[in-house]
Amino acid sequence: MRNNGIRSAAVLLTLCLLLCACGAPAEQAEPTAGPETGEESAAAAALRETADYLLEKVPQPQTGSLGGEWTVIGMARSGADVPPGYFDAYYDSVVQFVRERGGVLHQRKYTEYSRVILGLTAIGKDPADVGGYDLLRPLGDYEQTVWQGINGPVWALIALDSGAYDIPENPDAPVQATRDAYIACILDEQLDDGGWALTGGASDADLTAMALQALCGYSGQPEVKAAIDRALERLSALQSESGGFSSWGEESAESCAQAIVALTGLGIDLNDSRFVKNGRNALDALLDFRTPEGGFRHTAAAGADLMATEQAFYALAAACRAETGKSRLYDMRDPRG
């Protein structure tokens, strides 16, 4: 995903958006075993190698769409073996960043708040009190949050649900946000073909997968369930014969990553027949983008790319969590659990 909240819309979101060590010793990740052989799974092996690569490339994560929250989320949700103080240093950088800006992360793009909320929640920190500022409060402004397009409500819902946060009352908001309003906005933006896109009438794999990530906690609502079923049918149709996914006309690691997070979030096995093409699933396709040094390419012909690597990393964490029966990637009520 390369969204305009995380990178340029031309290559599409990350998060769209385009997510506490407290001085304790490093925490060792539990090895993920294959369900039948007891050996380390392909996802777990790749996860371990990618964590090592990112720790070298991002030794001190700072708040930001690259080298920031997405690396922190991957490290925290995978249980990677991080150096002592790694998460504390990140948190201190967030506090400084927030204070320097008087609590305003961005005047228009509220996916900035959603991304930082996810990063903080992943390490067990309270986003309602960061250097004296409540980073949840801006998401109480419905109109400002949805101004950015479908990215806004999708990531707001993911962020708010990550810690089961109440939406704060925002007296400055012309329209007070609610979860129902964000869900309705996402459903209203579903295209005739069953998916979602930043622009145009044809669905995009990245945005469709991200919308599914936002809706996965609401599948008990009949209208949401119907929307999810339509979107899954469309996502299956968008899958290529390689098992991968494309956005903006090119297969990419990020598109595979978003599909993996969506499917595991919905409790769908990556080997579900709807999402296996020519004997290959989204994880198989994602691993095709690995580089010898442990990173991931954006596209097959490219070199290692930090955005692609970060998204692949947290998708691998999602896959490993599914393999071991843990909560979905963005259900962080069990930080680093």
DABEL-V263017 format. One record per residue. N is the residue number from 0. SS is DSSP state (H for helix, E for strand, L for the rest). PSI is psi in whole degrees, 0 to 359 (NA if undefined). BURIAL is I if it has 16 or more other C-alpha atoms within 10 Angstrom, else O. Layout:
((N,SS,PSI,BURIAL) (N,SS,PSI,BURIAL))
This chain:
((0,L,131,I) (1,L,83,I) (2,L,171,I) (3,L,352,I) (4,L,345,I) (5,L,328,I) (6,L,209,I) (7,L,151,O) (8,L,339,I) (9,L,331,O) (10,L,358,I) (11,L,148,I) (12,L,162,I) (13,L,245,I) (14,L,NA,I) (15,L,286,I) (16,L,NA,I) (17,L,NA,I) (18,L,NA,I) (19,L,109,I) (20,L,327,I) (21,L,41,O) (22,L,6,O) (23,L,166,O) (24,L,161,O) (25,L,144,O) (26,L,127,O) (27,L,130,O) (28,L,142,I) (29,L,131,O) (30,L,139,I) (31,L,123,I) (32,E,152,I) (33,L,146,I) (34,L,335,O) (35,L,320,O) (36,L,338,O) (37,L,359,O) (38,L,162,O) (39,E,131,O) (40,L,165,I) (41,H,321,I) (42,H,318,I) (43,H,320,I) (44,H,315,I) (45,H,322,I) (46,H,314,I) (47,H,315,I) (48,H,323,O) (49,H,324,I) (50,H,316,I) (51,H,318,I) (52,H,315,I) (53,H,327,I) (54,H,330,I) (55,H,319,O) (56,H,330,O) (57,L,70,I) (58,L,336,O) (59,L,86,I) (60,L,138,I) (61,L,156,I) (62,L,133,I) (63,L,165,I) (64,L,345,I) (65,L,135,I) (66,L,25,I) (67,L,245,I) (68,H,321,I) (69,H,323,I) (70,H,316,I) (71,H,316,I) (72,H,313,I) (73,H,316,I) (74,H,314,I) (75,H,317,I) (76,H,346,I) (77,H,345,I) (78,L,28,I) (79,L,155,I) (80,L,92,I) (81,L,155,I) (82,L,154,O) (83,L,136,I) (84,L,2,I) (85,H,311,I) (86,H,326,I) (87,H,318,I) (88,H,320,I) (89,H,313,I) (90,H,316,I) (91,H,323,O) (92,H,325,I) (93,H,315,I) (94,H,314,I) (95,H,316,O) (96,H,314,I) (97,H,316,I) (98,H,319,I) (99,H,333,O) (100,L,12,O) (101,L,30,O) (102,L,359,I) (103,L,105,I) (104,L,326,I) (105,L,143,O) (106,L,331,O) (107,L,318,O) (108,L,99,I) (109,L,358,I) (110,H,340,I) (111,H,318,I) (112,H,317,I) (113,H,316,I) (114,H,315,I) (115,H,322,I) (116,H,317,I) (117,H,317,I) (118,H,316,I) (119,H,317,I) (120,H,323,I) (121,H,330,I) (122,L,12,I) (123,L,21,I) (124,L,154,I) (125,L,111,O) (126,L,351,I) (127,L,353,O) (128,L,87,O) (129,E,101,I) (130,L,27,I) (131,L,3,O) (132,E,143,I) (133,L,106,O) (134,L,350,I) (135,L,330,I) (136,H,317,I) (137,H,330,I) (138,H,356,I) (139,H,352,I) (140,E,100,I) (141,H,310,I) (142,H,320,I) (143,H,323,I) (144,H,320,I) (145,H,353,I) (146,L,326,O) (147,L,349,I) (148,L,195,I) (149,H,333,I) (150,H,320,I) (151,H,299,I) (152,H,326,I) (153,H,308,I) (154,H,332,I) (155,H,316,I) (156,H,318,I) (157,H,315,I) (158,H,314,I) (159,H,322,I) (160,H,341,I) (161,H,325,I) (162,L,17,I) (163,L,45,O) (164,L,141,O) (165,L,145,O) (166,L,119,I) (167,L,148,I) (168,L,132,I) (169,L,96,I) (170,L,342,O) (171,L,353,O) (172,L,130,I) (173,L,326,O) (174,L,118,O) (175,E,130,I) (176,L,150,I) (177,L,161,I) (178,H,318,I) (179,H,323,O) (180,H,319,O) (181,H,319,I) (182,H,314,I) (183,H,321,O) (184,H,316,I) (185,H,315,I) (186,H,323,I) (187,H,334,O) (188,L,358,I) (189,L,133,I) (190,L,167,I) (191,L,332,O) (192,L,358,O) (193,L,349,I) (194,L,197,I) (195,E,159,I) (196,L,158,I) (197,L,317,I) (198,L,160,O) (199,L,179,O) (200,L,1,O) (201,L,133,O) (202,L,155,I) (203,E,138,I) (204,H,318,I) (205,H,306,I) (206,H,325,I) (207,H,316,I) (208,H,320,I) (209,H,321,I) (210,H,321,I) (211,H,322,I) (212,H,322,I) (213,H,327,I) (214,H,350,I) (215,H,335,I) (216,H,0,I) (217,H,20,O) (218,L,348,I) (219,L,346,O) (220,L,124,O) (221,H,317,O) (222,H,321,O) (223,H,317,I) (224,H,318,O) (225,H,319,O) (226,H,320,I) (227,H,316,I) (228,H,317,O) (229,H,318,I) (230,H,322,I) (231,H,321,I) (232,H,318,O) (233,H,318,I) (234,H,321,I) (235,H,318,I) (236,H,331,O) (237,H,346,I) (238,L,136,I) (239,L,174,I) (240,L,345,O) (241,L,353,I) (242,L,354,I) (243,L,187,I) (244,L,154,I) (245,E,153,I) (246,E,140,I) (247,L,36,O) (248,L,11,O) (249,E,131,O) (250,E,139,I) (251,L,159,I) (252,H,321,I) (253,H,321,I) (254,H,319,I) (255,H,317,I) (256,H,315,I) (257,H,323,I) (258,H,319,I) (259,H,315,I) (260,H,321,I) (261,H,312,I) (262,H,315,I) (263,H,327,I) (264,H,329,I) (265,L,0,I) (266,L,23,O) (267,L,126,O) (268,L,139,I) (269,L,343,I) (270,L,12,O) (271,L,136,O) (272,H,334,O) (273,H,338,I) (274,H,33,I) (275,L,121,I) (276,E,126,I) (277,L,37,O) (278,L,10,O) (279,E,141,I) (280,L,184,I) (281,H,327,I) (282,H,317,I) (283,H,314,I) (284,H,318,I) (285,H,316,I) (286,H,341,I) (287,L,339,I) (288,L,1,I) (289,E,147,I) (290,L,160,I) (291,L,329,O) (292,L,355,O) (293,L,358,I) (294,L,191,I) (295,E,145,I) (296,E,154,I) (297,L,310,I) (298,L,169,I) (299,L,327,I) (300,L,357,O) (301,L,171,O) (302,L,183,O) (303,E,139,I) (304,L,130,O) (305,H,318,I) (306,H,314,I) (307,H,320,I) (308,H,317,I) (309,H,316,I) (310,H,321,I) (311,H,322,I) (312,H,311,I) (313,H,336,I) (314,H,321,I) (315,H,322,I) (316,H,319,I) (317,H,317,I) (318,H,318,I) (319,H,323,I) (320,H,321,I) (321,H,319,I) (322,H,326,I) (323,L,11,O) (324,L,23,O) (325,L,170,O) (326,L,160,I) (327,L,162,I) (328,L,313,I) (329,L,6,I) (330,L,92,I) (331,L,26,I) (332,L,350,I) (333,L,71,I) (334,L,129,I) (335,L,22,I) (336,L,NA,O))
